[in-house]
Amino acid sequence: MGEVNTKVNLCGIQLDNPIIPASGTFGFGYEFAELYDINILGTFSFKGTTLNARFGNPTPRIAECTAGMINAVGLQNPGVDKVISEELPKLKKCFHKKVMANISGFSIDEYVAVAKKITKEDAVGWIEVNVSCPNVHGGGLAFGTDPKNVYAVAKAVKEVTDKPVIVKLSPNVTDIVAIAKSAEDGGADGVSLINTMLGMRIDLKTRKPVIANKMGGFSGSAIFPVAVRMVYQVANAVNIPVIGMGGVSNAEDVLEMMLAGATAVQVGAANLVNPYACKDIIEDLPRVMKKYKINSLSEIIKGVK
């Protein structure tokens, strides 16, 4: 085998490789740019951005557990205006590709307001819409648990941007396929999944939950089989690209996600354990492709029936 082809096409934009650091695990990129040239990445999804600045949840808000971690950071971010005026200029100095803007809201109006502002930015290639936030006008249940809400958010954001809209799905639902189809019906150009699962640990010494919020997002290699299963189910049910994530920590995991139907793959918790995780995966990808006789990554997407 000669050179392998790691390129993939995500919603009309070509990526050099399918590796995308997941939102909330890579900041706005420039801290990682001090460690290595982040332009080797396919792209990355920046920190979840809301209309107003958010301080986040009380501490402790991150805890390690077997083969994973639990976090309840609570979307701490400076708000969309500061992201545009302060974070993006810093990012542009060290990252020369299109970036994925991850946005959140607590009402449809908030999603729309953030999308309208962020879509004007040249640096932004895709808008990733996190529907795991509690809907303040809908009784506090996360947007992503109700197909009607997911449809409404996708449709509303799509109306104010001409950039590809990717809806990031929560796994904390009974039927992930119904939710994914609602995103597609609402006009989403892609879906990304899975967001963190809901987890909890209790400290035997204090007899209290290990994080202040009691429960938090459970991520890390322990959730990988669940993520592969959900990506497979969704990829076989929708006609839009799927970005797979959830416990991905090496190049083999990337190929497995793509065989399940993922066009691109996000890496989350692994970045917090090893800041070079994405670099290591990208550098190892050609070797692993050759090992499994894969010439081009685009040929293995939806590779399992």
Backbone bond lengths (Angstrom), bond angles and torsions (degrees), N, CA, C in turn:
res aa  C-N    CA-C-N  psi(-1)  N-CA   C-N-CA  omega(-1)  CA-C   N-CA-C  phi
1 M - - - 1.465 - - 1.522 111.65 -
2 G 1.318 115.23 135.78 1.463 118.76 176.95 1.517 109.88 -87.13
3 E 1.320 116.06 -136.02 1.468 120.72 179.27 1.525 110.26 -71.50
4 V 1.327 115.72 141.19 1.467 118.59 175.34 1.529 108.68 -96.10
5 N 1.326 115.86 157.21 1.463 121.44 -179.49 1.524 110.24 -107.72
6 T 1.327 115.19 111.58 1.478 119.88 -177.34 1.535 112.07 -94.96
7 K 1.335 117.50 1.19 1.476 120.13 -174.76 1.527 111.79 -71.62
8 V 1.337 115.29 143.89 1.466 120.98 172.91 1.525 107.98 -137.48
9 N 1.333 115.55 160.72 1.461 120.13 178.65 1.524 108.87 -111.86
10 L 1.331 115.53 119.35 1.462 120.00 -178.41 1.528 109.97 -112.04
11 C 1.327 115.86 104.15 1.475 122.09 178.72 1.531 111.47 54.78
12 G 1.341 115.74 40.77 1.463 119.47 175.61 1.514 115.54 90.50
13 I 1.320 117.14 -3.59 1.473 120.48 177.35 1.527 108.12 -113.27
14 Q 1.340 116.09 127.26 1.463 119.12 -178.59 1.527 111.50 -80.54
15 L 1.338 115.30 134.79 1.463 121.69 175.34 1.529 108.71 -109.28
16 D 1.324 116.59 142.57 1.471 120.53 177.21 1.525 111.45 -63.98
17 N 1.324 115.62 -29.05 1.473 122.11 175.94 1.527 106.96 -158.31
18 P 1.334 117.87 165.75 1.459 119.40 -172.80 1.530 114.64 -84.82
19 I 1.336 118.26 8.43 1.468 120.38 -171.67 1.529 111.85 -86.32
20 I 1.354 115.11 122.18 1.466 122.46 -176.42 1.533 108.88 -132.95
21 P 1.334 118.91 111.38 1.458 118.31 172.51 1.535 110.03 -57.72
22 A 1.331 115.84 136.61 1.467 121.15 -175.26 1.523 111.61 -79.44
23 S 1.317 114.65 151.19 1.460 121.52 -179.49 1.533 111.48 -55.68
24 G 1.320 114.88 138.49 1.464 119.97 177.58 1.514 113.29 87.21
25 T 1.349 117.16 -6.37 1.471 119.18 179.78 1.526 111.03 -117.27
26 F 1.342 117.12 3.08 1.460 120.89 -174.29 1.528 111.51 -138.69
27 G 1.340 116.77 9.87 1.458 120.88 -179.69 1.517 111.35 53.38
28 F 1.347 115.98 -132.68 1.464 121.43 174.09 1.529 110.08 -110.25
29 G 1.346 114.72 23.09 1.460 120.04 170.14 1.512 116.62 89.65
30 Y 1.349 117.02 -35.67 1.467 116.58 -167.90 1.533 113.80 -70.71
31 E 1.362 117.37 -23.64 1.480 116.81 175.95 1.528 110.25 -67.00
32 F 1.335 115.16 -38.94 1.469 119.69 179.15 1.523 111.11 -71.41
33 A 1.340 116.33 -28.46 1.475 120.59 179.97 1.526 111.48 -64.64
34 E 1.347 117.30 -19.57 1.473 120.10 175.42 1.526 110.73 -73.86
35 L 1.336 117.17 -19.49 1.460 121.71 -177.58 1.526 112.68 -94.36
36 Y 1.341 116.47 -38.82 1.475 120.07 178.78 1.525 109.05 -157.52
37 D 1.340 116.20 168.97 1.463 120.72 179.60 1.525 109.02 -74.71
38 I 1.331 116.93 104.38 1.469 120.44 -175.02 1.532 112.41 -72.52
39 N 1.339 117.68 -4.62 1.463 119.93 175.88 1.529 112.97 -69.48
40 I 1.343 116.90 -7.97 1.473 118.97 174.51 1.525 110.84 -73.74
41 L 1.336 118.46 -17.83 1.462 122.09 -178.91 1.525 111.24 -67.83
42 G 1.349 116.56 155.06 1.461 119.60 170.37 1.525 107.65 -59.47
43 T 1.326 115.36 -56.44 1.458 125.31 168.05 1.519 104.72 -164.83
44 F 1.337 118.26 -169.22 1.460 118.80 167.98 1.514 109.05 -146.61
45 S 1.325 114.55 158.10 1.462 120.48 179.92 1.523 107.44 -100.66
46 F 1.348 116.39 119.93 1.474 116.24 -174.10 1.522 112.37 -80.42
47 K 1.330 114.44 172.46 1.463 122.90 -172.75 1.526 110.84 -54.28
48 G 1.319 116.49 137.25 1.468 121.62 -178.62 1.522 111.85 -51.61
49 T 1.323 116.36 123.70 1.463 121.95 -172.75 1.525 110.44 -114.32
50 T 1.334 115.55 132.33 1.464 121.96 179.83 1.529 109.35 -115.25
51 L 1.326 116.42 172.53 1.462 120.75 -178.54 1.536 110.45 -63.01
52 N 1.333 115.62 -47.49 1.467 120.45 -179.12 1.520 110.43 -109.18
53 A 1.334 116.00 157.93 1.461 120.22 177.55 1.528 109.49 -61.59
54 R 1.332 114.97 144.32 1.477 119.36 177.94 1.517 109.49 -129.72
55 F 1.323 115.19 132.93 1.460 120.81 -179.60 1.527 110.61 -78.94
56 G 1.327 116.60 -25.54 1.467 120.00 -179.40 1.515 111.64 95.57
57 N 1.308 115.87 -173.81 1.461 122.10 -175.88 1.529 111.29 -84.88
58 P 1.343 116.48 162.23 1.471 119.41 176.37 1.529 111.69 -63.90
59 T 1.324 116.46 156.70 1.471 120.93 178.82 1.536 108.62 -95.39
60 P 1.343 119.62 159.02 1.467 125.97 -2.97 1.534 110.53 -69.82
61 R 1.336 114.41 143.67 1.460 117.52 -177.91 1.522 113.94 -130.35
62 I 1.330 116.56 5.68 1.469 120.47 173.33 1.528 108.04 -135.85
63 A 1.325 116.88 134.67 1.460 120.61 177.14 1.519 109.55 -140.92
64 E 1.324 115.65 139.83 1.463 119.43 176.58 1.517 109.25 -83.13
65 C 1.329 116.85 148.81 1.460 119.96 169.93 1.524 107.94 -147.32
66 T 1.332 117.23 174.35 1.459 120.75 -175.22 1.524 111.08 -53.09
67 A 1.331 115.78 123.81 1.465 122.56 176.62 1.521 113.93 54.98
68 G 1.344 115.93 30.84 1.457 117.62 178.35 1.514 112.99 175.83
69 M 1.322 115.36 -165.65 1.460 121.13 179.14 1.522 109.37 -150.78
70 I 1.331 115.26 159.56 1.461 120.68 175.74 1.521 106.97 -119.98
71 N 1.339 117.04 132.56 1.458 118.30 178.45 1.523 110.52 -136.59
72 A 1.317 115.16 148.43 1.468 121.27 172.55 1.518 106.70 -140.01
73 V 1.345 115.36 63.80 1.462 120.34 -176.37 1.535 110.43 -69.53
74 G 1.332 116.01 -34.62 1.459 119.61 174.14 1.517 114.18 80.46
75 L 1.353 116.04 38.42 1.470 120.77 173.87 1.518 113.99 54.99
76 Q 1.320 116.59 41.51 1.464 119.60 175.45 1.526 108.39 -61.83
77 N 1.325 117.15 123.00 1.467 121.10 178.75 1.524 109.02 -164.49
78 P 1.344 118.05 160.72 1.471 120.27 -174.70 1.528 114.74 -81.29
79 G 1.343 117.27 0.03 1.472 119.92 -176.89 1.523 110.59 91.40
80 V 1.331 116.41 153.45 1.464 121.28 -169.65 1.535 113.61 -61.68
81 D 1.334 118.77 -37.23 1.469 120.09 -177.80 1.528 111.45 -64.53
82 K 1.336 115.77 -42.26 1.475 120.15 177.97 1.530 111.13 -69.31
83 V 1.328 116.05 -36.70 1.467 119.34 177.39 1.531 109.22 -58.43
84 I 1.345 115.73 -43.45 1.472 120.38 -178.91 1.535 111.68 -70.95
85 S 1.330 116.73 -40.51 1.475 119.18 -174.56 1.526 113.25 -83.91
86 E 1.344 117.67 -28.87 1.472 120.01 -174.45 1.527 114.61 -115.23
87 E 1.344 116.45 -46.78 1.469 118.90 -173.37 1.538 112.38 -76.51
88 L 1.316 117.03 -44.99 1.474 119.22 -176.99 1.530 113.47 -64.40
89 P 1.345 119.47 -39.99 1.477 118.07 176.06 1.533 112.74 -60.30
90 K 1.345 116.56 -38.00 1.473 119.86 177.95 1.525 110.07 -66.79
91 L 1.326 115.10 -40.03 1.459 121.04 -179.32 1.529 110.86 -64.09
92 K 1.332 116.94 -42.44 1.468 121.10 -176.43 1.524 112.11 -60.26
93 K 1.346 116.21 -27.80 1.464 119.33 -179.65 1.527 112.07 -68.91
94 C 1.328 117.26 -25.75 1.470 118.46 -175.08 1.522 113.97 -119.85
95 F 1.344 118.01 -5.91 1.465 120.06 -178.87 1.516 108.87 -133.78
96 H 1.323 116.71 120.32 1.470 120.57 -170.18 1.527 113.07 -109.06
97 K 1.324 116.10 9.68 1.466 120.03 176.97 1.528 108.59 -104.56
98 K 1.326 116.15 174.20 1.467 120.01 174.40 1.528 108.67 -71.08
99 V 1.330 116.19 139.53 1.454 121.63 -179.69 1.532 109.41 -105.76
100 M 1.327 116.67 156.13 1.456 121.23 176.37 1.527 108.38 -95.08
101 A 1.337 116.28 122.84 1.471 120.22 -178.89 1.515 108.76 -93.28
102 N 1.341 116.55 117.94 1.462 120.36 178.26 1.524 109.12 -93.92
103 I 1.334 117.00 122.39 1.465 119.98 -177.47 1.525 111.53 -122.07
104 S 1.324 114.74 153.10 1.458 121.80 179.87 1.509 110.12 -138.42
105 G 1.318 116.06 160.06 1.458 120.07 177.09 1.511 110.59 -158.31
106 F 1.321 115.06 162.41 1.465 120.35 179.55 1.529 111.04 -109.54
107 S 1.345 115.13 4.16 1.459 122.06 173.14 1.525 106.49 -157.37
108 I 1.321 116.81 161.52 1.480 120.53 178.48 1.528 109.79 -56.76
109 D 1.333 116.26 -41.84 1.473 120.76 -179.16 1.523 111.73 -58.32
110 E 1.337 116.31 -39.08 1.476 119.79 179.72 1.530 110.90 -66.75
111 Y 1.327 116.99 -45.00 1.472 119.94 177.43 1.530 109.89 -55.79
112 V 1.331 115.79 -46.12 1.465 121.14 -177.23 1.529 110.88 -64.05
113 A 1.343 116.10 -43.51 1.468 120.56 -178.60 1.542 110.98 -62.27
114 V 1.336 116.57 -43.33 1.471 120.42 179.87 1.531 109.82 -67.35
115 A 1.337 116.69 -44.08 1.472 120.82 -178.97 1.526 111.37 -61.57
116 K 1.325 116.63 -41.29 1.476 121.20 -179.88 1.524 110.91 -59.87
117 K 1.334 116.58 -42.16 1.464 121.08 -178.19 1.535 110.74 -71.48
118 I 1.322 115.83 -46.59 1.467 119.94 -171.47 1.530 111.76 -73.55
119 T 1.342 117.22 -26.65 1.469 119.98 -176.97 1.531 111.95 -68.29
120 K 1.337 116.72 -20.11 1.473 120.25 179.72 1.527 112.03 -74.96
121 E 1.323 116.70 -13.03 1.468 120.52 -175.76 1.527 111.30 -82.43
122 D 1.345 115.27 122.76 1.468 121.79 179.12 1.515 113.42 -57.54
123 A 1.319 115.81 -36.11 1.466 120.63 -175.32 1.526 112.08 -66.74
124 V 1.328 116.97 -21.08 1.468 120.81 -175.65 1.528 110.98 -83.92
125 G 1.328 115.97 122.95 1.464 120.87 178.68 1.520 112.79 -96.27
126 W 1.325 116.40 -41.13 1.464 122.86 -177.54 1.529 108.35 -132.70
127 I 1.321 116.50 153.64 1.466 120.43 171.86 1.523 107.40 -112.70
128 E 1.336 115.63 117.13 1.463 121.29 177.96 1.521 107.75 -98.38
129 V 1.324 115.62 119.74 1.463 121.39 -173.10 1.530 109.78 -102.07
130 N 1.329 114.99 112.16 1.463 120.83 -179.52 1.530 109.23 -82.96
131 V 1.336 116.33 114.43 1.472 118.97 -178.91 1.534 111.79 -102.58
132 S 1.325 115.70 23.73 1.470 119.23 179.70 1.523 112.69 -91.50
133 C 1.343 117.30 3.82 1.469 120.62 -179.99 1.515 111.23 -79.43
134 P 1.351 117.04 149.19 1.461 118.49 174.35 1.527 111.17 -68.98
135 N 1.310 116.57 134.09 1.461 122.80 179.41 1.533 108.93 -82.66
136 V 1.335 116.15 103.33 1.472 119.59 -173.76 1.532 112.65 -63.83
137 H 1.345 116.44 -27.16 1.468 118.07 -180.00 1.526 111.77 -92.20
138 G 1.319 116.14 -4.02 1.465 118.98 -175.91 1.511 112.29 -118.40
139 G 1.318 116.85 30.52 1.461 120.86 174.89 1.514 114.83 85.28
140 G 1.343 117.04 9.30 1.464 119.40 172.93 1.514 115.84 88.92
141 L 1.342 118.11 -8.27 1.462 119.37 175.28 1.519 109.24 -70.54
142 A 1.328 117.29 145.15 1.466 119.88 -179.71 1.526 110.47 -60.19
143 F 1.322 116.16 141.16 1.478 122.10 176.02 1.529 110.46 -50.45
144 G 1.321 114.68 -42.12 1.468 120.63 -171.87 1.506 115.58 -71.19
145 T 1.343 118.62 -3.38 1.463 119.90 179.63 1.527 112.10 -93.45
146 D 1.320 117.56 -5.22 1.466 121.56 -176.50 1.531 109.84 -125.95
147 P 1.342 117.25 116.76 1.472 119.70 -178.34 1.530 113.18 -54.23
148 K 1.323 117.45 -37.09 1.480 120.47 -178.97 1.526 110.76 -63.94
149 N 1.343 116.50 -40.30 1.467 120.71 178.57 1.522 111.63 -68.01
150 V 1.328 116.62 -40.34 1.468 121.15 179.84 1.532 109.58 -63.01
151 Y 1.317 115.56 -42.89 1.471 121.36 176.87 1.537 109.76 -59.18
152 A 1.329 115.56 -46.57 1.474 120.76 -176.35 1.525 111.74 -64.91
153 V 1.334 116.97 -41.39 1.469 120.64 179.79 1.527 110.11 -66.23
154 A 1.339 116.92 -46.80 1.471 120.80 -179.64 1.526 110.24 -58.91
155 K 1.317 116.28 -46.28 1.469 121.43 -177.17 1.535 110.67 -64.36
156 A 1.339 116.41 -43.86 1.471 120.95 -177.17 1.532 111.24 -65.98
157 V 1.335 117.30 -42.47 1.465 120.78 -179.72 1.527 109.87 -69.44
158 K 1.334 116.63 -40.94 1.466 121.58 -179.01 1.535 110.96 -59.89
159 E 1.329 116.34 -32.32 1.473 120.38 -177.75 1.529 113.12 -70.32
160 V 1.341 117.68 -19.61 1.471 119.26 -176.15 1.531 113.71 -111.84
161 T 1.343 116.76 7.55 1.463 118.11 178.08 1.527 110.09 -142.15
162 D 1.343 115.62 150.05 1.457 118.83 173.57 1.532 109.42 -104.41
163 K 1.340 116.02 6.43 1.470 120.03 178.11 1.536 109.45 -87.01
164 P 1.329 117.03 153.54 1.463 118.80 178.75 1.529 111.12 -59.23
165 V 1.325 115.56 132.88 1.471 122.05 -179.84 1.521 108.39 -106.30
166 I 1.334 115.57 122.70 1.464 121.75 179.55 1.523 107.53 -115.00
167 V 1.321 117.27 121.73 1.464 120.52 -179.09 1.532 108.69 -93.15
168 K 1.336 115.54 124.65 1.469 121.22 -178.91 1.523 109.48 -91.74
169 L 1.323 115.99 116.47 1.460 121.71 -170.40 1.522 113.40 -92.49
170 S 1.320 114.86 143.54 1.460 121.81 175.15 1.521 109.59 -85.82
171 P 1.355 118.19 138.31 1.465 120.23 177.50 1.527 112.32 -82.14
172 N 1.348 116.29 -6.78 1.466 120.02 -173.98 1.526 111.01 -84.04
173 V 1.329 114.18 56.33 1.467 121.61 -176.24 1.525 108.14 -139.36
174 T 1.347 116.19 162.87 1.467 118.39 179.01 1.523 111.67 -81.70
175 D 1.343 117.93 -30.94 1.460 120.07 -176.44 1.529 110.99 -137.35
176 I 1.326 116.12 91.71 1.470 121.62 -176.94 1.531 111.36 -63.88
177 V 1.335 117.68 -30.19 1.471 121.56 -177.98 1.526 110.83 -66.70
178 A 1.336 116.67 -42.02 1.472 120.67 179.14 1.528 110.45 -62.36
179 I 1.343 116.31 -39.11 1.468 120.98 179.28 1.534 110.14 -66.55
180 A 1.338 116.50 -44.82 1.465 121.13 -179.44 1.528 111.05 -62.01
181 K 1.337 116.19 -41.58 1.469 119.98 179.21 1.528 110.94 -65.03
182 S 1.328 117.38 -35.59 1.467 120.82 177.21 1.520 110.80 -64.01
183 A 1.341 116.65 -39.66 1.472 120.66 177.31 1.534 109.44 -62.18
184 E 1.330 115.92 -44.92 1.470 121.06 179.28 1.531 110.44 -62.82
185 D 1.321 116.76 -44.64 1.469 121.09 179.10 1.526 111.70 -62.49
186 G 1.331 115.82 -32.03 1.466 120.45 179.40 1.526 113.15 -77.21
187 G 1.337 116.28 -5.18 1.462 120.01 176.34 1.519 114.74 106.27
188 A 1.336 117.87 5.26 1.467 120.04 179.18 1.528 110.11 -58.79
189 D 1.330 115.65 142.21 1.467 121.41 179.46 1.521 111.77 -87.82
190 G 1.339 115.70 -14.20 1.459 120.99 179.31 1.521 109.04 -168.82
191 V 1.333 115.49 168.50 1.469 120.28 173.22 1.520 108.07 -130.34
192 S 1.326 116.99 148.38 1.460 120.39 173.43 1.525 107.83 -122.75
193 L 1.316 116.13 140.15 1.457 121.02 -177.04 1.529 108.93 -162.96
194 I 1.344 115.97 149.43 1.454 127.36 9.30 1.525 109.82 -108.95
195 N 1.325 114.54 149.97 1.455 119.51 168.31 1.534 106.34 -74.17
196 T 1.322 117.89 -179.38 1.463 119.79 -176.39 1.528 112.14 -64.15
197 M 1.316 115.37 150.96 1.458 121.81 173.45 1.535 107.61 -85.26
198 L 1.308 116.47 166.37 1.465 118.89 -179.88 1.524 108.69 -90.40
199 G 1.336 116.22 124.78 1.459 120.07 -176.81 1.527 112.28 -135.69
200 M 1.326 114.64 168.55 1.464 119.81 -179.38 1.526 108.74 -157.96
201 R 1.343 115.52 143.44 1.469 121.80 170.37 1.523 108.51 -133.44
202 I 1.341 114.78 152.98 1.474 120.20 179.55 1.524 108.71 -122.69
203 D 1.314 116.03 133.71 1.465 122.57 179.07 1.526 108.53 -81.64
204 L 1.336 115.96 120.05 1.469 119.58 -176.92 1.525 112.61 -66.43
205 K 1.347 117.08 -31.12 1.466 119.52 -178.95 1.528 111.45 -69.30
206 T 1.334 115.64 -47.40 1.477 118.96 -176.76 1.534 111.70 -91.76
207 R 1.324 115.88 -13.98 1.471 122.28 -176.05 1.524 112.16 57.33
208 K 1.338 113.60 33.67 1.473 119.98 177.85 1.533 108.67 -127.33
209 P 1.346 117.05 156.80 1.469 118.92 174.78 1.535 110.22 -58.43
210 V 1.343 116.27 146.59 1.465 119.88 -174.58 1.528 113.32 -71.53
211 I 1.333 118.35 -20.34 1.465 118.84 174.12 1.522 110.23 -120.11
212 A 1.332 115.08 150.46 1.463 122.21 -173.10 1.528 112.62 -56.98
213 N 1.318 115.75 -33.69 1.472 120.61 -177.97 1.527 113.92 -76.53
214 K 1.362 116.23 -0.62 1.470 124.63 -173.68 1.534 111.73 72.08
215 M 1.351 116.80 -59.88 1.463 120.43 179.17 1.526 109.83 -113.70
216 G 1.313 116.32 158.54 1.465 119.11 179.00 1.511 110.82 -157.82
217 G 1.320 115.26 -179.18 1.460 121.11 179.73 1.517 110.39 -76.17
218 F 1.319 116.16 123.55 1.462 122.22 -179.64 1.523 108.43 -97.11
219 S 1.338 116.50 122.52 1.461 121.18 -178.68 1.520 109.36 -138.20
220 G 1.330 115.77 176.91 1.460 119.94 -179.22 1.518 110.94 111.74
221 S 1.344 116.39 177.64 1.467 120.78 -170.77 1.525 113.37 -59.73
222 A 1.335 117.88 -22.52 1.473 120.04 179.72 1.525 112.70 -61.02
223 I 1.339 118.02 -28.28 1.478 119.62 -176.19 1.536 113.17 -92.19
224 F 1.335 117.41 -0.27 1.467 120.94 -174.58 1.544 114.10 -55.26
225 P 1.344 118.91 -46.48 1.471 117.93 -179.30 1.532 113.17 -62.54
226 V 1.321 117.18 -34.24 1.471 120.85 177.12 1.531 109.28 -65.97
227 A 1.340 115.49 -43.39 1.466 120.72 -179.45 1.530 111.28 -62.88
228 V 1.324 117.22 -44.57 1.470 121.11 179.19 1.525 110.00 -60.21
229 R 1.331 116.38 -43.10 1.464 120.96 -179.68 1.523 111.04 -62.49
230 M 1.329 117.07 -45.57 1.468 120.30 -178.41 1.531 111.70 -68.70
231 V 1.329 117.48 -39.68 1.471 121.35 177.34 1.528 109.41 -61.34
232 Y 1.321 116.59 -43.54 1.470 121.94 178.92 1.531 110.68 -60.69
233 Q 1.340 116.42 -47.40 1.471 120.29 -179.18 1.532 111.26 -61.64
234 V 1.333 115.67 -45.54 1.466 120.42 -177.00 1.532 111.25 -69.36
235 A 1.334 116.74 -43.97 1.468 120.48 -177.77 1.529 111.43 -61.01
236 N 1.327 116.24 -30.00 1.461 119.97 179.51 1.525 112.91 -85.41
237 A 1.334 116.64 -3.12 1.467 120.27 -176.55 1.522 113.45 -113.59
238 V 1.339 118.12 -20.32 1.471 120.65 -178.06 1.527 110.81 -117.77
239 N 1.318 116.13 162.73 1.473 121.12 -179.93 1.523 112.03 -109.86
240 I 1.338 116.44 19.49 1.466 121.24 177.62 1.529 107.83 -115.10
241 P 1.341 117.96 158.31 1.464 119.73 -178.37 1.537 112.49 -62.51
242 V 1.318 114.31 148.19 1.460 122.27 178.06 1.527 107.92 -115.64
243 I 1.335 116.24 131.94 1.469 120.59 170.95 1.526 106.08 -102.65
244 G 1.322 115.61 123.06 1.461 120.00 -177.04 1.514 111.68 -96.90
245 M 1.329 115.57 140.09 1.471 120.14 174.81 1.513 109.34 -156.68
246 G 1.317 115.30 163.78 1.455 120.97 179.99 1.513 109.72 127.60
247 G 1.319 116.02 91.44 1.466 120.47 176.27 1.516 115.73 78.83
248 V 1.339 117.54 12.37 1.478 120.19 179.42 1.527 109.35 -70.83
249 S 1.332 117.16 123.80 1.461 117.57 -178.57 1.519 115.46 -134.45
250 N 1.340 118.13 -1.65 1.468 119.54 176.43 1.528 110.41 -153.64
251 A 1.334 116.15 175.44 1.468 121.38 -175.21 1.532 111.79 -65.33
252 E 1.331 117.39 -33.03 1.474 120.31 176.83 1.522 110.34 -62.23
253 D 1.336 115.95 -42.15 1.476 119.93 178.42 1.527 110.94 -59.55
254 V 1.336 116.10 -38.36 1.467 121.09 -179.84 1.530 109.91 -61.32
255 L 1.343 116.81 -46.85 1.464 120.42 179.83 1.526 111.05 -63.58
256 E 1.329 115.86 -37.97 1.471 119.85 179.62 1.532 110.62 -64.45
257 M 1.324 116.14 -43.29 1.477 120.89 177.25 1.531 110.63 -60.75
258 M 1.328 116.45 -40.10 1.463 119.74 -178.25 1.525 111.18 -71.28
259 L 1.323 116.96 -36.07 1.463 119.97 174.72 1.531 111.06 -63.89
260 A 1.335 115.72 -29.34 1.471 120.19 177.28 1.529 111.39 -75.08
261 G 1.353 116.71 -12.94 1.461 119.85 176.46 1.509 115.54 124.06
262 A 1.348 117.53 4.59 1.469 119.77 -178.84 1.528 111.34 -79.60
263 T 1.341 116.00 136.04 1.466 121.61 176.11 1.529 110.09 -83.06
264 A 1.338 115.69 -34.87 1.469 122.01 176.93 1.526 106.96 -139.81
265 V 1.330 115.29 166.17 1.465 119.83 -172.97 1.519 110.11 -134.91
266 Q 1.330 116.17 128.00 1.467 119.86 177.31 1.527 110.24 -97.31
267 V 1.322 114.03 145.36 1.465 121.90 179.84 1.521 106.98 -118.34
268 G 1.319 117.46 121.39 1.463 121.06 -174.65 1.512 114.05 -111.99
269 A 1.336 116.37 -90.51 1.468 122.10 -174.01 1.529 112.87 -53.00
270 A 1.340 116.62 -32.91 1.479 120.17 -178.45 1.532 111.86 -57.26
271 N 1.350 117.07 -33.01 1.479 120.58 179.11 1.525 112.19 -65.40
272 L 1.331 116.01 -28.61 1.462 120.27 -177.25 1.528 110.74 -79.71
273 V 1.332 115.53 -24.63 1.467 120.77 178.08 1.530 109.69 -84.63
274 N 1.351 115.05 -42.74 1.464 121.53 -178.80 1.530 108.53 -137.27
275 P 1.333 118.12 108.21 1.465 120.00 -176.95 1.531 113.99 -62.06
276 Y 1.333 116.58 -15.12 1.476 120.54 178.35 1.535 111.76 -95.41
277 A 1.332 118.11 9.07 1.472 121.73 -173.48 1.527 112.40 -52.67
278 C 1.335 117.38 -49.20 1.470 120.40 -176.80 1.522 111.67 -67.43
279 K 1.326 116.13 -39.73 1.471 120.90 177.11 1.535 109.53 -60.58
280 D 1.326 116.08 -46.39 1.470 120.62 -179.76 1.533 111.18 -60.40
281 I 1.339 116.13 -43.15 1.470 120.60 -179.09 1.530 110.35 -64.09
282 I 1.344 116.33 -46.00 1.473 120.89 -178.76 1.532 110.35 -61.70
283 E 1.327 116.63 -41.74 1.469 120.19 -178.65 1.533 112.12 -70.28
284 D 1.329 116.45 -28.06 1.467 120.57 -177.71 1.529 112.68 -88.71
285 L 1.333 116.11 -16.66 1.470 120.86 -174.67 1.538 113.66 -55.49
286 P 1.357 119.04 -48.23 1.475 118.60 -179.86 1.534 112.89 -58.52
287 R 1.336 116.90 -40.25 1.477 120.57 179.88 1.528 110.42 -61.94
288 V 1.337 115.65 -45.85 1.465 120.10 -176.91 1.531 110.70 -69.72
289 M 1.336 116.54 -35.81 1.471 119.76 175.98 1.530 110.56 -61.09
290 K 1.341 116.07 -44.61 1.467 120.45 179.71 1.532 110.54 -63.75
291 K 1.333 115.28 -40.48 1.476 120.37 179.87 1.526 110.79 -57.19
292 Y 1.331 116.30 -39.71 1.471 120.22 -178.00 1.532 112.37 -101.04
293 K 1.331 115.33 17.82 1.476 122.48 175.48 1.531 112.81 54.07
294 I 1.332 115.14 47.46 1.465 120.89 176.94 1.528 107.49 -108.42
295 N 1.339 116.97 115.47 1.463 120.93 -179.23 1.522 112.19 -79.35
296 S 1.339 114.72 -40.40 1.456 120.38 -174.42 1.526 108.93 -139.22
297 L 1.337 116.47 132.06 1.461 119.67 -177.78 1.522 112.08 -62.96
298 S 1.339 116.70 -35.38 1.465 118.32 -176.12 1.530 112.00 -62.78
299 E 1.352 116.73 -18.29 1.477 118.42 -178.21 1.537 112.45 -80.84
300 I 1.345 117.98 -15.53 1.474 118.40 -176.70 1.529 113.91 -99.07
301 I 1.353 117.78 -8.49 1.462 119.87 179.26 1.530 108.75 -60.56
302 K 1.304 116.39 135.74 1.489 122.16 -173.58 1.523 110.25 57.65
303 G 1.323 115.04 43.81 1.458 120.07 -175.38 1.518 114.82 -85.52
304 V 1.342 118.43 -8.58 1.463 120.56 -177.92 1.511 108.21 -117.74
305 K 1.314 116.46 135.76 1.471 119.18 177.63 1.509 109.40 -107.98
